[in-house]
Amino acid sequence: MNSVQTITPDMRPAAQRSIPATPEALLDAVLTANQAEDPRTQAVLDSLIRHMHAFAKDVKLSYDELHRGLDFLVRVGQATHPLRHEGILLADILGLATLVLLMDAKAVLAAGGTEPALIGPFWRANQPVLENGARIATDDTEGQPLLVLGRVVSIDGSPIAGARIDVWQAAPSGLYENQDPEQEDMNLRAVFVSDDDGRFWFESVKPSGYGVPIDGPCGDLLALQKRDHMRPAHVHFIASAAGHKVLTTQIFDANDPYAYSDAAFGAVGSLLRRFEPAAGGTFRLDVELKLEPGETRMPKPPLS
């Protein structure tokens, strides 16, 4: 009668051996399993895996806490729809979006270019193209008149003709039109094209500060952190031109009570400006948008 040989773990092929029950061996196994073809994807995932494992060890994450975090991410996805992007809001209130923008813009800032700012969750595709000088607010939009005088230039100050400038803002009520059924579609949104001297201009109403949406998971996170949800008044700009990198920025009202406590951490550096009083109760905002030479890659609007 033949004896039965016992197969021990050490006798099995390496691919069939169990992972030793240690955090270090587990991390090595997960990193080994990451075999992305693209080198950049490989590097990003390797770093993400290392940092997630280090985070879990650092805070001694419990299994219950892990699942509460996963449920939160599921809720972020469920709260996102064509008129709301909760994921972008999450990156904003954690300061992650501003961090990435500042890292990307290190070179252009060193050269004196315009500081970038968040796209935010409210930019829409297919905003109407208007002639310079047009009013972007509908006649029934109440508020103090605002004249915006802008210019798009290269780093060396030379004008950029034919640049595309997307602009959008909240109403004085603190709501973007996609949040407010009382506003007409595409109210306070437009696209302009710079003239031969790089200039663009339009009429609007002075925006007010507003609270980021708190009726979803991001609102729960802000409450958990005991944080305010307010943002200072601002106007959004995205400037793009052939042969130049796209600039996404915002100009904030330096007199707004929330100018130095922005819930989305976007009101940085020189982006705080004064909306200057002008004749007849009008306010005026002068904007210079300096573009860095490079590849023109338009971001994708978060809203349709």
Number of C-alpha atoms within 10 A of each C-alpha: 3 4 5 6 6 7 8 8 11 10 10 11 8 9 7 10 12 10 13 10 8 8 13 10 12 14 16 12 13 12 16 10 9 14 12 12 8 8 10 10 13 15 13 10 16 17 13 12 16 14 12 11 16 14 12 12 12 9 8 10 12 11 9 9 11 12 11 12 12 12 13 17 17 12 16 19 14 14 16 16 12 10 15 18 19 22 19 19 23 21 18 22 22 16 16 15 21 22 17 13 18 17 10 12 18 12 12 19 17 8 13 13 22 21 22 27 25 23 24 20 19 23 24 19 12 14 19 14 14 15 15 17 15 13 21 22 23 15 7 9 18 13 15 13 19 22 21 19 17 18 21 29 23 17 19 12 13 12 19 24 18 19 23 21 24 23 21 24 28 25 25 18 14 19 18 21 20 20 14 13 9 10 18 14 13 18 21 25 25 23 20 24 23 24 17 12 14 20 22 24 21 20 20 25 24 25 24 21 23 20 14 19 15 13 9 15 23 26 19 13 16 17 13 9 9 9 13 15 20 18 25 27 27 26 19 22 25 22 24 24 27 15 12 20 18 22 25 24 24 25 26 27 25 19 14 17 14 20 23 16 16 20 22 23 20 30 28 18 9 12 20 20 18 16 22 13 13 13 7 7 9 17 20 19 20 15 19 15 26 26 26 25 15 12 12 15 13 14 10 11 14 20 16 14
